[in-house]
């Protein structure tokens, strides 16, 4: 508790830097709005999944949801930056790729959808061109975490915001978590409020709509976290017994582990946590620390729990993990108010009705299509 108070106090002291940061991104966005800075559009459907803040809104599960529901109807591909990978430039994932080469999230996509092209590249403009050269039959590209990268105009922008930290209540880095202007939400065709309370009421939804200032040409959806069956990191054997009466060591390097902590408070006998920085690359010393901490738990009913994103960075320890009860917990978006069908219908319609000849550079075409 004291560390959180210290961190918040320290971030408040950085308020002058936050004002400077706000001014920089304000000028940058104005230059794009005035078309002084150029932005490229492609003659094919580009779907952008992003947010206005740094991490923790559920972008990866949203990309997975889109791929899972679109891959049998269209030839889709994903493009990510490949954050914290050890390589540079464009790369197309293959059967021998590792998280160190392409990043943890793209690696997660490749493992789950081996037949779907997964590419990475810091310069997304060049990466799209190279991806289309490598996979010329691609019909749609899903851009992971690209909302603030305005050098490319996506036809459909899906903006995520955390229910417990709406962008309207946040502030700019480094005092807050915002990395883009609050007003940038107007560029999105679809807004998804994630990590909602499953019992969210319609009156609360209306309050959120009003607080955001939803435009008439925008659609809003609400999702809650849905956790799947636990599976072993190496053998992939499902864990049939519940967390009840089990002591859990939570090992994670994600931006916001609070939902997992809440789950363990509710379901586990007790839990302990080793929290590493977001996208942390685990070392052998880290694994020794994890194992040492786990061995200190005295009860027989115990396990190590991690996220799918962390699992792709831990799996490199291979044989050392086989005899350890190290389980992975999958995370999905669960749409409230039966919104999944409408959400997917909007996305599919965008792809089907995309017309390269009438694509409007400002991105308004996608909004017009959604209203028909």
Phi, psi and omega in degrees: 000317182295324179294324178294319179296318179297316182297316180296319179295320180295319181293327177295324179295339180271013182306317178302323178293325179295323178294319178296317179298315178302317181296320180296312182288333175296312180297316180301313181293323178297322179295322176289319180298323180276000180063024172286319169268129184279151176226134184265143174241153181243151180278044178205160181293122173244126178248121181258129173248121183201190178208180179257354185243179178268111171062167167080018180251354178096034181294314183299312176299330178290318176299317179298318179299317180296313180299314183301322185268346182254336191297334180270355181248332181222159174273095185259157175220160176242148176226123179235167175287327185080051186300135177066019172283165183267001180248171178231160176082190183282143174208139175253122184296146175223186184296342181258002182293153177232166179297329178293331183272324185238353182099157186290317182292313175301323178297320177298317178298316183294321180293323182280326183230073187299337182269357181264127178299128178237117183239156175227155178175130180294318179270093188297328180299311178291323183295321178298316179299317181290324178297317179292331175291319180286324183232074186294343179273005180300133180255342182201138177243131176261117181268116182273123176058056184233012186298322182276354180270086190278002177293344176238136178259110175277147179283334180225119179251123177251113184256126180256143175217138184285128180306322182271357178210061180305145181299335180293337183256001184266172176227174188278152177302145001267001179290318177244205182246359183288134176244001178217163181297143175300323182293347180294345178302337182293343179278352183272142173273328181230134175242131179241120175272114188259167176058037180286160169294127181304337179266021181306132182268162179295327179294323175294322177298317179296322178296320179294317178304315181292320180295319178290325184082048185303131180278159184295337181263013180249154176242143180234141179226161182231131179231152173244158176291136175234119181262134181270188180291138178290144175220150182291140186298330183255308184279341183064014176293134181287144175267112186278327182284144182287173179288342182305136181068017178244136173266132191240133170259110180273120180244118184206149173230062178241162186294321185225092180275002186303316179301323177292321178298319178298320179298316182289326175299322183283324191248328187274159175295317176197159176217154177229158185221138167246108185252119179256166178300156180302134181063027182299135176268110186290137178253171178297327176293325176297315180297321177298320178296317179298313182294321179296318180293322180294318181296338180284343177286119193279332184291156177283326181275087182214159181200163172255136181237138178216170180270166178295325179296319178287327184299323181291342178265345177264337186298340182295344180280356168042249187301334180292345184260347188300319185262013180252134179285070180257110186248151181251139179246114179287150180233133177227162173273130173249114182285129177276160177059031178055041185273353186299315183297317180294318179301309182293328177297318178297317181293314181295322179295322177301316181292313183294322186265003181298129181234103183304327183290335182249015181293126181269126184305328183283356177088004184288337182304316181299321181292318181297319180298319183293337182276346183285000000 
